[in-house]
Amino acid sequence: MVASVAVLSDVHGALPALEAVLAEPDVATVDRIVLTGDIAAGPVPVETLDTLVSLGERVVWVRGNADRELVRVAEGEPCDIDVSQWAGRQLRADQVELLRALEHPVRLDVDGFGPVVFCHGTPRDDDEVVLVDSSLARWSEVFGALDDDVHTVVCGHTHMPFQRLVDRRLVVNPGSVGMPYGRPGPQWALLRDGVVELRRTSVDLEWLAERTVAASGYPDVRSWVEDYVLAVASDAEAVTVFGPRDGRPSDG
């Protein structure tokens, strides 16, 4: 049983954003830092993984769909996402093996919550989409194989922070550290004393963008920071894009 957990999802190789979150006092002092997937697919992949590995056993790693994609790219398969195609080719062999070995989902006992399932998309599929307004029927479907003693599920994947109850289960999405939607700035969550806090790290966005550009060798990094650091998609735009993937009509 661990007393406190910081959940960092969808870092996407955004090292300066990650460093800003790791510097938060409540992150620096938690028992565990859980990474709910899509860790390195972004502009600073190698150094992002090295930074997280240096934190040792405090870090709990969960596989995301983009982590699988980087492994495939490193093995010579193409990817239609430009930054992932580039990032996968940068990884060292030990980093490829690290990502290859990641598990999904991961279960951890947290004080005040009991057994918590940490996943990327849903507990059954790292690329599956659920949203804050997904139907109860959809939630029942994706939670069908969960043990009855699991009353908290923490997911990622859609980059939008929320918490809601689903038939007495608490569902949490911390948002994204590296590619936030809804509001700009690195997003994360704190689980402590039976309470979930959705957090956003305050950081100057122009500074964050320039730090990212300086740290990256990605040829199109300036366009990347324009899209994901300086100009963040709204929650309404994101729901419209992701909505059809949870079975709703294409008009959201």
C-alpha positions as CSV (number, residue, x, y, z in Angstrom):
1,M,0.0,0.0,0.0
2,V,1.4,3.4,-1.0
3,A,0.2,6.6,0.7
4,S,0.4,9.1,-2.3
5,V,0.6,8.9,-6.1
6,A,1.2,11.6,-8.7
7,V,-0.1,10.5,-12.1
8,L,1.7,11.9,-15.1
9,S,0.1,10.9,-18.4
10,D,0.9,11.5,-22.1
11,V,4.3,13.2,-21.5
12,H,5.0,12.7,-25.2
13,G,8.7,13.4,-25.0
14,A,8.1,17.0,-23.8
15,L,11.1,17.1,-21.4
16,P,10.8,20.8,-20.3
17,A,7.1,20.2,-19.4
18,L,8.0,17.0,-17.5
19,E,10.8,18.8,-15.6
20,A,8.4,21.5,-14.6
21,V,6.0,18.9,-13.1
22,L,8.7,16.9,-11.4
23,A,9.8,20.2,-9.7
24,E,6.4,20.5,-8.1
25,P,6.8,19.9,-4.3
26,D,3.8,17.5,-4.2
27,V,5.4,15.4,-7.0
28,A,8.8,15.5,-5.5
29,T,7.5,14.0,-2.2
30,V,5.0,11.4,-3.4
31,D,5.6,7.7,-2.8
32,R,5.0,6.8,-6.5
33,I,4.9,8.6,-9.8
34,V,2.7,6.6,-12.2
35,L,3.1,7.2,-15.9
36,T,-0.1,6.2,-17.7
37,G,1.4,5.8,-21.1
38,D,2.6,7.7,-24.2
39,I,5.8,8.6,-22.5
40,A,8.4,9.4,-25.2
41,A,6.6,9.9,-28.5
42,G,7.5,13.6,-28.9
43,P,10.3,16.1,-29.5
44,V,12.8,15.0,-26.8
45,P,12.4,11.2,-26.5
46,V,15.8,10.0,-25.3
47,E,16.3,12.5,-22.5
48,T,12.7,12.2,-21.3
49,L,13.2,8.4,-20.8
50,D,16.6,9.0,-19.2
51,T,15.1,11.5,-16.7
52,L,12.3,9.1,-15.7
53,V,14.6,6.1,-15.4
54,S,16.9,8.1,-13.1
55,L,14.0,8.4,-10.6
56,G,14.3,4.7,-9.9
57,E,11.6,2.6,-8.3
58,R,9.4,5.6,-7.4
59,V,8.2,5.4,-11.0
60,V,5.5,3.0,-12.1
61,W,5.4,2.6,-15.9
62,V,2.2,1.8,-17.9
63,R,2.2,1.2,-21.6
64,G,0.4,3.5,-24.0
65,N,-0.4,3.0,-27.7
66,A,2.4,5.5,-28.7
67,D,4.9,3.5,-26.7
68,R,4.1,0.4,-28.8
69,E,4.4,2.6,-32.0
70,L,7.9,3.7,-31.0
71,V,9.0,0.1,-30.6
72,R,7.7,-0.7,-34.1
73,V,9.4,2.3,-35.6
74,A,12.7,1.3,-33.9
75,E,12.3,-2.1,-35.5
76,G,11.9,-0.6,-39.0
77,E,8.2,-0.3,-39.4
78,P,6.8,3.0,-40.7
79,C,4.5,5.3,-38.7
80,D,2.2,8.0,-40.2
81,I,2.8,10.3,-37.2
82,D,5.9,12.4,-38.1
83,V,7.1,13.0,-34.6
84,S,6.7,9.4,-33.6
85,Q,8.5,8.3,-36.8
86,W,11.4,10.6,-35.9
87,A,11.4,9.8,-32.1
88,G,11.4,6.0,-32.6
89,R,14.6,6.3,-34.6
90,Q,16.4,8.2,-31.9
91,L,16.0,5.6,-29.1
92,R,18.9,3.5,-27.9
93,A,18.5,-0.3,-27.8
94,D,18.0,-0.3,-24.0
95,Q,15.2,2.3,-24.3
96,V,13.5,0.2,-27.0
97,E,13.6,-2.8,-24.6
98,L,12.3,-0.7,-21.7
99,L,9.2,0.4,-23.8
100,R,8.7,-3.2,-25.1
101,A,8.5,-4.6,-21.6
102,L,5.9,-2.1,-20.3
103,E,2.7,-3.6,-19.0
104,H,-0.9,-2.5,-19.5
105,P,-2.9,-2.1,-17.2
106,V,-1.1,-1.9,-13.9
107,R,-2.8,-2.4,-10.5
108,L,-1.5,-0.6,-7.4
109,D,-2.9,-0.4,-3.9
110,V,-3.2,3.2,-2.8
111,D,-4.1,4.4,0.7
112,G,-7.7,5.7,0.8
113,F,-8.5,4.2,-2.6
114,G,-7.7,0.5,-2.3
115,P,-6.8,-1.3,-5.5
116,V,-6.4,1.2,-8.3
117,V,-6.2,0.2,-12.0
118,F,-3.9,2.5,-14.0
119,C,-4.3,2.2,-17.8
120,H,-3.9,4.3,-20.9
121,G,-7.0,4.1,-23.0
122,T,-9.2,1.7,-21.0
123,P,-8.2,-1.3,-18.8
124,R,-8.7,-3.7,-21.7
125,D,-7.1,-1.7,-24.5
126,D,-4.4,1.0,-24.5
127,D,-5.9,2.6,-27.7
128,E,-9.6,2.6,-26.7
129,V,-11.4,5.9,-26.2
130,V,-13.6,6.9,-23.3
131,L,-14.6,10.5,-22.4
132,V,-16.1,12.3,-19.5
133,D,-19.5,12.2,-21.2
134,S,-19.3,8.7,-22.6
135,S,-22.5,6.7,-22.0
136,L,-23.0,4.4,-19.0
137,A,-23.4,1.6,-21.4
138,R,-20.0,2.4,-22.9
139,W,-18.4,2.5,-19.5
140,S,-20.0,-0.7,-18.5
141,E,-18.6,-2.4,-21.6
142,V,-15.0,-1.2,-21.1
143,F,-15.1,-2.1,-17.4
144,G,-16.6,-5.5,-17.9
145,A,-13.6,-7.5,-16.9
146,L,-12.6,-5.4,-13.9
147,D,-12.5,-7.1,-10.5
148,D,-15.3,-6.1,-8.1
149,D,-12.9,-4.8,-5.6
150,V,-11.5,-2.1,-8.0
151,H,-13.4,1.2,-7.2
152,T,-10.9,3.6,-8.9
153,V,-9.6,3.6,-12.5
154,V,-7.1,6.1,-13.7
155,C,-6.7,6.4,-17.5
156,G,-5.0,8.7,-20.1
157,H,-4.9,8.8,-23.9
158,T,-7.4,11.6,-24.6
159,H,-5.3,14.4,-23.0
160,M,-8.3,15.9,-21.2
161,P,-8.5,16.0,-17.4
162,F,-11.6,14.9,-15.7
163,Q,-13.0,12.9,-12.8
164,R,-16.4,11.3,-12.6
165,L,-18.4,8.5,-11.0
166,V,-19.4,5.5,-13.1
167,D,-21.9,3.3,-11.2
168,R,-19.9,4.0,-8.0
169,R,-16.5,3.7,-9.6
170,L,-14.3,6.8,-9.6
171,V,-12.7,7.4,-13.0
172,V,-9.8,9.9,-13.3
173,N,-8.0,11.3,-16.3
174,P,-5.1,13.5,-15.3
175,G,-4.8,15.2,-18.7
176,S,-1.5,15.4,-20.5
177,V,1.9,16.7,-19.4
178,G,3.3,17.3,-22.8
179,M,0.3,17.8,-25.1
180,P,-2.6,19.2,-23.0
181,Y,-6.1,19.8,-24.3
182,G,-8.6,22.2,-22.8
183,R,-6.2,24.6,-21.1
184,P,-2.5,25.2,-21.7
185,G,0.2,24.1,-19.3
186,P,1.3,20.7,-18.1
187,Q,-1.6,18.7,-16.5
188,W,-1.3,15.9,-13.8
189,A,-3.2,14.4,-10.9
190,L,-2.5,13.8,-7.2
191,L,-4.1,10.9,-5.3
192,R,-3.7,11.3,-1.6
193,D,-5.8,10.7,1.5
194,G,-8.6,9.3,-0.6
195,V,-8.9,12.5,-2.5
196,V,-8.1,13.2,-6.2
197,E,-6.8,16.6,-7.1
198,L,-6.5,17.6,-10.8
199,R,-3.5,19.9,-11.1
200,R,-2.0,22.1,-13.7
201,T,1.6,23.4,-13.4
202,S,2.0,27.1,-13.8
203,V,4.7,27.9,-16.3
204,D,5.4,30.6,-18.9
205,L,4.3,29.1,-22.2
206,E,6.8,31.1,-24.3
207,W,9.6,30.0,-22.1
208,L,8.4,26.4,-22.2
209,A,8.2,26.5,-26.0
210,E,11.7,27.9,-26.3
211,R,13.1,25.4,-23.9
212,T,11.5,22.6,-25.9
213,V,12.9,23.9,-29.2
214,A,16.4,24.2,-27.6
215,A,16.3,20.7,-26.2
216,S,15.0,18.9,-29.4
217,G,16.6,17.7,-32.6
218,Y,13.2,17.1,-34.2
219,P,13.3,19.1,-37.5
220,D,9.7,20.3,-37.2
221,V,9.9,21.1,-33.5
222,R,8.8,24.7,-33.9
223,S,5.5,23.6,-35.5
224,W,5.1,21.1,-32.7
225,V,5.4,23.7,-30.0
226,E,3.0,26.0,-31.9
227,D,0.4,23.2,-31.9
228,Y,0.9,21.7,-28.5
229,V,2.4,24.3,-26.2
230,L,1.3,27.7,-27.5
231,A,-2.0,26.9,-29.1
232,V,-3.9,24.2,-27.2
233,A,-7.1,22.6,-28.6
234,S,-10.2,23.3,-26.6
235,D,-12.1,20.5,-24.8
236,A,-15.0,21.0,-27.2
237,E,-12.7,20.5,-30.2
238,A,-11.1,17.4,-28.6
239,V,-14.5,15.8,-27.8
240,T,-15.6,16.4,-31.3
241,V,-12.5,14.6,-32.7
242,F,-12.5,11.7,-30.2
243,G,-16.2,11.3,-29.8
244,P,-16.8,9.0,-32.8
245,R,-14.2,6.6,-31.3
246,D,-16.4,5.9,-28.3
247,G,-19.3,4.9,-30.5
248,R,-21.3,8.2,-30.6
249,P,-22.4,9.9,-33.8
250,S,-19.7,11.9,-35.7
251,D,-21.2,15.2,-34.8
252,G,-20.4,14.7,-31.1
